[in-house]
C-alpha cells in the first residue's frame, strides 16, 4: 500500500507529517505500507531526519521523500491513499482516491460521501477540525481503508461531489456573484446553473 502525503512542510502540517510517519511505522508489523511525502518547507530538515531514523530502524525505505512537485497529479496516480487537506484533498478525490484529511488546524479523518460537505466546511482540516491529529487516529483510518471501508462506489460518489461543487463553472459563477454583489447589481443565474 502506498500512502501519499502532499503538503507544505511547515506549521501545523509538520505535525501531521510526523504523526503519519509514526502511524506508517506502527503499521509495519501487520502491513507492507509505504509513505511518500511530497512537499518542501522550513521543516524539511526535521522530516528528513525523522524519515531517515525510521528507515534505518526497518533496514529499508518505508518513508520516501520526493520534495516539492509543481503538479502532484503524478504522485496521486501511483497512490492507494492520500493524506492531505484543502486543495490536496479535492485533487485526490477527483482522481478517485480515498482521502484522510488532516491539516494546519487538526484532524478530520477519512472522507466519505456522508461527511464530505461537513468536511468541506472545515476545509478538510486546514481551517477547523474535529479532533487533534494523532498517529493512533491516522493508523485506525489507514486500517479502515485497507479493510475496504471506502468502496469503489464511495470513491465515484466523492469524485462526483468534487466535480459538482468545484467545477470551473461553479467556481466562476461564485466569483461572478461576488463581483455583481460588490457592484450592487442583480446576478442572474445562467441556464446551465439552474
Secondary structure, DSSP 4 states (H G I P E B T S, - for coil): -EEEEE--SSHHHHHHHHHHHHHHHHHTTT---EEEEE---TTHHHHHHHHHHHHHHHTS--EEEEE--S-THHHHHT-SEEEE-HHHHHHHHHTT-EEEEE-SS-EEEE--TTTHHHHHHTGGGTS--SB---HHHHHHHHHHHHTT-S-HHHHHHHHHHHHHHHSHHHHHHHHHHHHHHHHT------GGG-
